[in-house]
Amino acid sequence: MVSSYPLPEGFSDFDVFSLGSCLLVEGLLGFFLNGLTIVSFLKVRELRTPSNFLVFSLAMADIGISMNATIAAFSSFLRYWPYGSDGCQTHGFQGFLTALASIHFLAAIAWDRYHQYCTRTKLQWSSAICLVAFVWLFTAFWSAMPLIGWGEYDYEPLRTCCTLDITKGDRNYVSYLIPMSIFNMGIQVFVVMSSYQSISQKFKKTGNPRFNPSTPLKAMLGCWGPYGILAYYAAVENANLVSPKLRMIAPILAKTSPTINPFLYALGNENYRGGIWQFVTGEKIDVPQIENKSK
Ligand SMILES: CC1=C(/C=C/C(C)=C/C=C/C(C)=C/C=O)C(C)(C)CCC1
């Protein structure tokens, strides 16, 4: 690899190589697992239901995060960012857009599951399509703002990846952070928490748990919580006082979400798993359906 470029401040040769390798593994695993989820949906007719369209949309968002991670891995191995400052802005926008969309789809799936199991109503295509279109437009708005000066995209401490710059901690940053995190994380955490709480009560009543209702919230908070903590810490304290290595933990954890989500929502979903199996082996199996009313 090219070693003529100086190391970013606070990182040893070994750190840069290890972080680059982490990013590469995350990128490739996410690419493979979400690719499988996407292609199965497109190829297996029985999978193409409105509820599974939400899982498909989650995989589309997650494959975007995986692409972002793979580019970051590549430039980590190069030890410099080869795409210039326009490339940095584009990378920041693309990463933010897909990451925020992924968080929204986790909430959309939770809301849909609440209706499936608790109110026994089935999602309709028109509602699913409107919901997905709304999520992409809404997240495009929040990710475009730093491009026009509300918030700012800049290099991460490793200097091989671009995302929201938390280091300034000025009024512009704080005025963006607060509404952005309420509309793109706060509400979603509330929806996920309350939906799975109701589902958990329902499962206790019926004595037939179809999945572990506490896992989705734990996974969501585990992946995105550290980012939120770091971003809010940067609003009150100087983020440069946190060691660059420690600051890299949040984006690395966030980028594990495209690997975890397919296990929870596609392979871990009795409905979707059968379709993936059918796509991979060609063997047709009955996809279990829940008897529901229409919504
Ligand atoms: C800032 C921030 C958030 C969004 C973080 C995102 C979307 C990060 C994307 C990072 C990427 C793609 C990094 C690439 O290296 C949350 C979680 C909504 C909560 C509050 C603070």
The ligand as an SDF file (V2000), in Angstrom:
LIG
                    3D

 21 21  0  0  0  0  0  0  0  0999 V2000
  -25.0740   12.8810   14.2390 C   0  0  0  0  0  0  0  0  0  0  0  0
  -26.1960   12.1630   14.9120 C   0  0  0  0  0  0  0  0  0  0  0  0
  -26.9050   11.1680   14.3240 C   0  0  0  0  0  0  0  0  0  0  0  0
  -26.6240   10.6890   12.9690 C   0  0  0  0  0  0  0  0  0  0  0  0
  -25.5120   10.1100   12.6230 C   0  0  0  0  0  0  0  0  0  0  0  0
  -25.2560    9.6020   11.3140 C   0  0  0  0  0  0  0  0  0  0  0  0
  -26.3300    9.5270   10.3090 C   0  0  0  0  0  0  0  0  0  0  0  0
  -24.0080    9.2430   11.0500 C   0  0  0  0  0  0  0  0  0  0  0  0
  -23.5190    8.7220    9.8410 C   0  0  0  0  0  0  0  0  0  0  0  0
  -22.2620    8.3950    9.8210 C   0  0  0  0  0  0  0  0  0  0  0  0
  -21.5550    7.8890    8.7320 C   0  0  0  0  0  0  0  0  0  0  0  0
  -22.2120    7.4190    7.5110 C   0  0  0  0  0  0  0  0  0  0  0  0
  -20.2360    7.8570    8.9150 C   0  0  0  0  0  0  0  0  0  0  0  0
  -19.2820    7.5540    7.9600 C   0  0  0  0  0  0  0  0  0  0  0  0
  -18.1650    7.4580    8.2970 O   0  0  0  0  0  0  0  0  0  0  0  0
  -28.0320   10.4720   15.0120 C   0  0  0  0  0  0  0  0  0  0  0  0
  -27.6950    9.0180   15.2030 C   0  0  0  0  0  0  0  0  0  0  0  0
  -29.3000   10.6350   14.1890 C   0  0  0  0  0  0  0  0  0  0  0  0
  -28.2990   11.0000   16.4240 C   0  0  0  0  0  0  0  0  0  0  0  0
  -27.7870   12.2470   16.8170 C   0  0  0  0  0  0  0  0  0  0  0  0
  -26.4870   12.6370   16.2860 C   0  0  0  0  0  0  0  0  0  0  0  0
  1  2  1  0
  2  3  2  0
  2 21  1  0
  3  4  1  0
  3 16  1  0
  4  5  2  0
  5  6  1  0
  6  7  1  0
  6  8  2  0
  8  9  1  0
  9 10  2  0
 10 11  1  0
 11 12  1  0
 11 13  2  0
 13 14  1  0
 14 15  2  0
 16 17  1  0
 16 18  1  0
 16 19  1  0
 19 20  1  0
 20 21  1  0
M  END
$$$$
